[in-house]
């Protein structure tokens, strides 16, 4: 389960960016074609975050659907797997969305206890 390692990396990156401030929310973008199970990240996150500045943070996972463009006809459409054909029959596709794994933003306290959103 590589999602445990991914959670450790997410927490390390956000902790560094938060610079000691308590984090309230972390927003991730996870593509459906990224090879990552969102449910496993959601399961691992609170366990890995325990004892860190992210201990009580809410994890907001936004799933990005897979999209591809056909090199033959130019049609862009939703794909659920890497092995998909266009309606025209062509299997030569360029993936345009769905492989993301991004820390989109996080909300952390300011030094004087205000909440601030940081975009990454």
CORHUGI-V27691 format. One record per pair of residues at least 6 apart in sequence whose C-alpha atoms are under 7 Angstrom apart, sorted by the first residue. I is the first residue (numbers start at 1). J is the second residue. Records with the same first field share a line. If there is no record, write none. Layout:
I->J  J
//
This chain:
3->36  40  41
4->41  44
7->41  44  45  48
8->48
11->49
15->53
18->108
20->53
21->53  108  109  110
22->53  54  108  109
23->53  54  57  107  108  109
24->54  56  57  58  107  108
25->57  58  59  106  107
26->57  58  59  60  105  106  107
27->59  60  61  103  104  105  106
28->60  61  62  102  103  104
29->61  62  63  64  100  101  102  103  104
30->61  62  63  64  100  101  102
31->63  64  65  66  98  99  100  101
32->63  64  65  66  98  99
33->66  81  98  99
34->98  99  100  101
46->55
49->55
64->98
65->78  97  98
66->78  79  80  97  98
67->76  77  78  79  95  96  97  98
68->76  77  78  79  93  94  95  96  97
69->75  76  77  93  94  95  96
70->76  86  90  92  93  94
71->92  93  94
72->90
84->91
85->91
103->120
104->119  120
105->117  118  119  120
106->117  118  119
107->115  116  117  118
108->115  116  117
109->115  116
110->116
//
